[in-house]
Amino acid sequence: MIFKIIPKSDYETVIPLVEKLNEFKISKTVLKERFEEMKTQNYECAGIYDNKALVGVTGLWFCTRHYAGKSVEVDHVYIDEAYRGKGLGKQFLAWIYDYVREKGCNTIELNTYVQNYPSHKFYYNEGFEILGYHFLKKL
């Protein structure tokens, strides 16, 4: 398996995986538009490749937070079902930890859906702590 940052020119390749995690049922057209906009922000996309096939993906949002210093938010981690349960998620996060440390990050944050119980156990085992709730209001 190869872990790497996906070039901005290839962001469209992540859409099929992001669609599988798409709780909000956002159309492919809107996802494409949003990824185009995200290219201009403090966003990077990391992928897991099995040869040339993209089998896992996550977004990385970089910022400085008053309570955490330079931080990255890991966003929408998705690994294809056929590749789960083989330690790939743990390897991917280890690669991400090293990558963001090199970029000067002090902390990593993430959100996970309330009903996604397997992810909760995984993140606890990775040393993450729940600090609060994530709220969303559509305008």
PyMOL commands that set and color helices and strands:
alter all, ss='L'
color gray80, all
select helices_A, chain A and resi 8-20+28-38+81-83+88-102+117-125
alter helices_A, ss='H'
color red, helices_A
select strands_A, chain A and resi 2-6+43-50+53-65+69-79+107-110
alter strands_A, ss='S'
color yellow, strands_A
deselect
rebuild
show_as cartoon
